[in-house]
Amino acid sequence: MGEEKKYKSFWEFYPYYLTEHSDSVCRELHFTGTLLFFVLLFSAFIFSNYWLLILLPFVGYGFAWVGHFFFEKNKPATFTYPLYSLGSDFVMFWHTLNGQIDEELKKADKKINNKAS
């Protein structure tokens, strides 16, 4: 049987998601994969080359999974929470772009550690 899901909302899940991305290289690989995802997505429509859409999951997940398997050394949350995980990746991308990621990581760590106590 699959892993029991304990998160019932996206914003309850997001702090957990961030704590699963404590390694900076893992986060950088996520960022790169998400950036390339958007570049391919927009390029497909701008240049009417819809074959590029086939590459989206490989680029998006490929970089992220390398980060998890080789740097973070944990199982990607995608396997248990696919939609929350996808949304969290976009939020983490935004927090990285606007310079809030370090503060968000601190808040997430505090929230998850307080829950475990």
N, CA and C of each residue as an Amber inpcrd file, in Angstrom:
protein
   351
   0.8340000  -1.1840000   0.0000000   0.0000000   0.0000000   0.0000000
   0.8790000   1.2480000   0.0000000   0.2950000   2.3620000  -0.4730000
   1.0300000   3.6200000  -0.5240000   1.1340000   4.2750000   0.8360000
   1.9640000   5.2730000   0.8920000   2.1880000   6.0350000   2.1030000
   0.9140000   6.8120000   2.4600000   0.5510000   6.8460000   3.7510000
  -0.6340000   7.5810000   4.1740000  -0.3690000   9.0790000   4.0610000
  -1.3470000   9.7970000   3.5140000  -1.2040000  11.2410000   3.3460000
  -1.6750000  11.9470000   4.6040000  -0.7900000  12.7670000   5.1780000
  -1.1470000  13.4580000   6.4100000  -1.4020000  14.9440000   6.2080000
  -1.1360000  15.4730000   5.0190000  -1.3550000  16.8910000   4.7490000
  -2.6560000  17.0520000   3.9810000  -3.5390000  17.8850000   4.5230000
  -4.8780000  18.0490000   3.9490000  -5.0190000  19.3300000   3.1260000
  -4.0380000  20.2250000   3.2300000  -4.1020000  21.4630000   2.4600000
  -2.7120000  21.7960000   1.9150000  -2.7120000  22.6060000   0.8850000
  -1.4520000  23.0110000   0.2590000  -0.5600000  23.7570000   1.2470000
  -1.1170000  24.7440000   1.9610000  -0.2970000  25.5870000   2.8380000
   0.1520000  24.8510000   4.0870000  -0.5000000  23.7610000   4.4110000
  -0.0270000  22.8910000   5.4830000   1.1570000  22.0490000   4.9790000
   1.0980000  21.6870000   3.7060000   2.1260000  20.8620000   3.0760000
   3.4090000  21.6470000   2.7770000   3.2700000  22.8990000   2.3650000
   4.4090000  23.6670000   1.8730000   5.5970000  23.7300000   2.8500000
   5.4030000  23.9560000   4.1550000   6.5670000  23.9410000   5.0610000
   7.3030000  22.5940000   5.0520000   6.5440000  21.5060000   5.0060000
   7.1670000  20.1850000   4.9030000   7.9890000  20.1050000   3.6170000
   7.4070000  20.5560000   2.5200000   8.0870000  20.5310000   1.2210000
   9.4270000  21.2660000   1.3110000   9.4130000  22.4390000   1.9160000
  10.6520000  23.2110000   2.0300000  11.7070000  22.4760000   2.8490000
  11.2870000  21.8090000   3.9320000  12.2720000  21.0930000   4.7490000
  12.8630000  19.9050000   4.0040000  12.1780000  19.4350000   2.9860000
  12.7130000  18.3560000   2.1490000  13.6740000  18.9010000   1.0910000
  13.9070000  20.2080000   1.1090000  14.7980000  20.8740000   0.1600000
  15.8120000  21.7460000   0.8950000  16.3880000  21.2170000   1.9580000
  17.3360000  21.9910000   2.7570000  18.6930000  22.1400000   2.0820000
  19.0360000  21.2220000   1.1830000  20.3150000  21.2880000   0.4730000
  20.2320000  22.3450000  -0.6300000  21.1650000  23.2950000  -0.6120000
  21.1230000  24.3970000  -1.5750000  21.2980000  23.9220000  -3.0250000
  22.0940000  22.8870000  -3.2450000  22.2770000  22.3750000  -4.6150000
  20.9660000  21.7830000  -5.1200000  20.2680000  21.0790000  -4.2550000
  18.9650000  20.5250000  -4.6300000  18.0170000  21.6550000  -5.0420000
  17.9630000  22.7170000  -4.2390000  17.0940000  23.8550000  -4.5630000
  17.5170000  24.5230000  -5.8670000  18.8320000  24.6430000  -6.0860000
  19.3210000  25.2490000  -7.3320000  18.9350000  24.4100000  -8.5490000
  18.9970000  23.0990000  -8.3890000  18.5850000  22.2210000  -9.4880000
  17.0830000  22.3320000  -9.7360000  16.3020000  22.4200000  -8.6740000
  14.8580000  22.6580000  -8.8230000  14.6140000  23.9650000  -9.5730000
  15.3000000  25.0000000  -9.1430000  15.1430000  26.3190000  -9.7650000
  15.4750000  26.2520000 -11.2570000  16.5830000  25.6040000 -11.5850000
  17.0070000  25.4800000 -12.9790000  15.9680000  24.7110000 -13.7930000
  15.5000000  23.5960000 -13.2500000  14.4900000  22.8050000 -13.9540000
  13.2010000  23.5710000 -14.1630000  12.7840000  24.3270000 -13.1590000
  11.5440000  25.1040000 -13.2730000  11.7210000  26.2520000 -14.2560000
  12.8720000  26.9040000 -14.2220000  13.1520000  27.9750000 -15.1790000
  13.1180000  27.4270000 -16.6110000  13.7800000  26.3040000 -16.8420000
  13.7790000  25.6980000 -18.1750000  12.3730000  25.2320000 -18.5720000
  11.5940000  24.7750000 -17.6110000  10.1980000  24.4070000 -17.8540000
   9.4520000  25.6050000 -18.4460000   9.5820000  26.7720000 -17.7990000
   8.8890000  27.9670000 -18.2820000   9.4280000  28.4230000 -19.6360000
  10.7460000  28.3460000 -19.8220000  11.3440000  28.7300000 -21.1040000
  10.7880000  27.8460000 -22.2240000  10.7490000  26.5350000 -21.9880000
  10.2080000  25.6180000 -23.0000000   8.7170000  25.8560000 -23.2430000
   7.9820000  26.0600000 -22.1670000   6.5430000  26.2840000 -22.2920000
   6.2530000  27.5160000 -23.1370000   6.8910000  28.6260000 -22.8020000
   6.6680000  29.8530000 -23.5620000   7.2070000  29.7440000 -24.9830000
   8.3420000  29.0840000 -25.1580000   8.9140000  28.8970000 -26.4930000
   7.9920000  28.0760000 -27.3810000   7.3840000  27.0620000 -26.8100000
   6.4600000  26.2080000 -27.5860000   5.3460000  27.0490000 -28.1830000
   4.8130000  27.9870000 -27.4020000   3.6980000  28.8010000 -27.8890000
   4.1590000  29.9770000 -28.7390000   5.2610000  30.5910000 -28.3740000
   5.7660000  31.7270000 -29.1460000   6.1700000  31.2900000 -30.5530000
   6.8350000  30.1320000 -30.6490000   7.3250000  29.6530000 -31.9370000
   6.4100000  28.6010000 -32.5730000   5.2640000  28.3710000 -31.9520000
   4.2990000  27.3650000 -32.4300000   4.9560000  26.0090000 -32.6530000
   5.8820000  25.6750000 -31.7880000   6.5730000  24.3900000 -31.8510000
   6.1030000  23.5610000 -30.6550000   4.9430000  22.9410000 -30.8090000
   4.3040000  22.2570000 -29.6920000   4.9870000  20.9480000 -29.3200000
   5.9060000  20.5060000 -30.1310000   6.6890000  19.3070000 -29.7700000
   7.5560000  19.5640000 -28.5380000   7.8730000  20.8110000 -28.3110000
   8.6670000  21.1540000 -27.1190000   7.9420000  20.7870000 -25.8270000
   6.6190000  20.7250000 -25.8830000   5.8340000  20.4040000 -24.6890000
   6.1430000  18.9980000 -24.1620000   6.5860000  18.1370000 -25.0480000
   6.9490000  16.7670000 -24.6400000   8.1210000  16.7920000 -23.6510000
   8.9740000  17.7770000 -23.7710000  10.1590000  17.8680000 -22.9140000
   9.8540000  18.3810000 -21.5080000   8.6980000  18.9940000 -21.3030000
   8.4000000  19.6380000 -20.0170000   8.5870000  18.7310000 -18.8040000
   7.9840000  17.5360000 -18.7650000   8.1760000  16.7130000 -17.5610000
   9.6260000  16.2470000 -17.3730000  10.3310000  16.0210000 -18.4740000
  11.7200000  15.5600000 -18.3700000  12.6220000  16.6490000 -17.8050000
  12.4050000  17.8670000 -18.2520000  13.2120000  18.9860000 -17.7650000
  12.8290000  19.3160000 -16.3240000  11.5340000  19.4780000 -16.0880000
  11.0770000  19.8480000 -14.7470000  11.4460000  18.8250000 -13.6930000
  11.1000000  17.5660000 -13.9420000  11.3750000  16.5250000 -12.9500000
  12.8190000  16.0450000 -12.9880000  13.4390000  16.0600000 -14.1480000
  14.8130000  15.5660000 -14.2710000  15.7760000  16.2860000 -13.3460000
  15.7830000  17.5980000 -13.4140000  16.6820000  18.3840000 -12.5560000
  16.3440000  18.1770000 -11.0850000  15.0460000  18.1900000 -10.7750000
  14.6150000  18.0420000  -9.3780000  15.0360000  16.6900000  -8.8160000
  14.8310000  15.6440000  -9.5770000  15.1310000  14.3050000  -9.0700000
  16.6280000  14.0770000  -8.9120000  17.4270000  14.6730000  -9.7780000
  18.8830000  14.6080000  -9.5850000  19.2360000  15.2610000  -8.2470000
  18.6110000  16.3890000  -7.9660000  18.8460000  17.0700000  -6.6980000
  18.4870000  16.2140000  -5.4990000  17.3610000  15.5060000  -5.6060000
  16.9220000  14.6740000  -4.4750000  17.7820000  13.4280000  -4.3150000
  18.0190000  12.7320000  -5.3930000  18.7190000  11.4540000  -5.3000000
  20.2060000  11.5960000  -4.9930000  20.8500000  12.6640000  -5.5090000
  22.2940000  12.7870000  -5.3490000  22.7420000  13.8010000  -4.2970000
  21.9110000  14.7750000  -3.9790000  22.3320000  15.8110000  -3.0340000
  21.5030000  15.7930000  -1.7510000  20.1980000  15.8160000  -1.8890000
  19.3270000  15.8040000  -0.7110000  19.2400000  14.4070000  -0.1020000
  19.3690000  13.4050000  -0.9690000  19.3140000  11.9830000  -0.5680000
  17.9980000  11.6340000   0.1400000  16.8880000  12.0650000  -0.4860000
  15.5660000  11.7080000   0.0160000  14.6280000  11.4240000  -1.1610000
  13.4640000  10.9400000  -0.8460000  12.4860000  10.6010000  -1.8780000
  11.6750000  11.8510000  -2.2190000  11.5770000  12.2030000  -3.4970000
  10.7920000  13.3860000  -3.8620000   9.3440000  13.2800000  -3.3810000
   8.8240000  14.3890000  -2.8960000   7.4470000  14.4380000  -2.3920000
   6.4300000  14.2120000  -3.5120000   6.8730000  14.3210000  -4.7500000
   6.0070000  14.1160000  -5.9170000   5.3240000  12.7540000  -5.8800000
   6.0150000  11.7710000  -5.3330000   5.4680000  10.4130000  -5.3440000
   4.2630000  10.2630000  -4.4260000   4.1830000  11.0610000  -3.3630000
   3.0730000  10.9670000  -2.4170000   2.0630000  12.0940000  -2.6100000
   2.5550000  13.2790000  -2.9270000   1.7080000  14.4670000  -3.0740000
   1.9800000  15.1390000  -4.4210000   1.5600000  14.5490000  -5.5240000
   1.9470000  15.0920000  -6.8340000   1.4870000  16.5330000  -7.0990000
   0.2470000  16.8720000  -6.7810000  -0.2300000  18.2230000  -7.0730000
   0.3080000  19.2530000  -6.0810000   0.3290000  18.9100000  -4.7950000
   0.9120000  19.8160000  -3.8000000   2.3820000  20.0470000  -4.0980000
   3.0600000  19.0130000  -4.5160000   4.4850000  19.1070000  -4.8110000
   4.7350000  20.0160000  -6.0120000   3.9450000  19.8580000  -7.0570000
   4.0920000  20.6990000  -8.2450000   3.8510000  22.1600000  -7.8940000
   2.7700000  22.4130000  -7.1660000   2.4810000  23.7850000  -6.7530000
   3.5670000  24.3400000  -5.8500000   4.0690000  23.5120000  -4.9540000
   5.1260000  23.9450000  -4.0320000   6.3990000  24.2930000  -4.7860000
   6.6780000  23.5680000  -5.8480000   7.8660000  23.8700000  -6.6420000
   7.7560000  25.2700000  -7.2420000   6.5590000  25.6110000  -7.7300000
   6.3640000  26.9440000  -8.3070000   6.4580000  28.0270000  -7.2320000
   5.9230000  27.7610000  -6.0400000   6.0170000  28.7340000  -4.9360000
   7.4700000  28.8780000  -4.4920000   8.1980000  27.7510000  -4.3750000
   9.6070000  27.8080000  -3.9990000  10.4090000  28.5790000  -5.0600000
  10.0770000  28.3900000  -6.3250000  10.7100000  29.1220000  -7.4250000
  10.4940000  30.6260000  -7.2170000   9.2550000  31.0150000  -6.9210000
   8.9370000  32.4200000  -6.6940000   9.6820000  32.9650000  -5.4750000
   9.6970000  32.1930000  -4.3850000  10.4010000  32.6440000  -3.1880000
  11.9010000  32.7930000  -3.4530000  12.4410000  31.9730000  -4.3200000
  13.8550000  32.0910000  -4.6840000  14.0740000  33.3440000  -5.5310000
  13.1840000  33.5590000  -6.5030000  13.2940000  34.7330000  -7.3780000
  13.2330000  36.0440000  -6.6020000  12.3390000  36.1190000  -5.6210000
  12.1700000  37.3940000  -4.9190000  12.9890000  37.4920000  -3.6280000
  13.9060000  36.5300000  -3.4180000  14.8340000  36.6110000  -2.2970000
  14.2530000  36.2340000  -0.9420000  13.0890000  35.5950000  -0.9180000
  12.4510000  35.2210000   0.3450000  12.7390000  33.7860000   0.7770000
  13.4800000  33.0390000  -0.0030000  13.6140000  31.6080000   0.2640000
  14.2800000  31.3170000   1.6140000  15.3040000  32.0540000   1.9950000
  15.9690000  31.7860000   3.2760000  15.0150000  31.9900000   4.4450000
  14.2420000  33.0560000   4.3990000  13.2620000  33.3240000   5.4590000
  12.1770000  32.2520000   5.4760000  11.7180000  31.8380000   4.3170000
  10.6900000  30.7920000   4.2260000  11.2170000  29.4560000   4.7510000
  12.4790000  29.1610000   4.4790000  13.0910000  27.9310000   4.9900000
  13.1640000  27.9510000   6.5190000  13.5210000  29.0980000   7.0880000
  13.5830000  29.2240000   8.5500000  12.2020000  29.0140000   9.1670000
  11.1860000  29.6600000   8.5900000   9.8210000  29.5150000   9.1010000
   9.3410000  28.0670000   8.9940000   9.6570000  27.4320000   7.8630000
   9.2370000  26.0400000   7.6570000   9.9120000  25.1130000   8.6480000
  11.2010000  25.3230000   8.8610000  11.9490000  24.4880000   9.8030000
  11.3760000  24.6280000  11.2130000  11.0930000  25.8490000  11.5980000
  10.5250000  26.1100000  12.9240000   9.1480000  25.4360000  13.0510000
   8.3360000  25.5620000  12.0200000   6.9830000  24.9860000  12.0440000
   7.0200000  23.4680000  12.1230000   7.8660000  22.8410000  11.3210000
   7.9580000  21.3680000  11.2930000   8.5630000  20.8540000  12.5960000
   9.5900000  21.5220000  13.1120000  10.2290000  21.0750000  14.3580000
   9.3070000  21.2520000  15.5620000   8.4840000  22.2790000  15.5700000
   7.5210000  22.4790000  16.6530000   6.4380000  21.4040000  16.6170000
   6.0650000  20.9720000  15.4270000   5.0710000  19.9150000  15.2700000
   5.5850000  18.5920000  15.8080000   6.8730000  18.3270000  15.5790000
   7.4790000  17.0530000  15.9960000   7.6480000  16.9830000  17.5100000
   7.7000000  18.1260000  18.1780000   7.9260000  18.1420000  19.6400000
   6.7150000  17.6690000  20.4110000
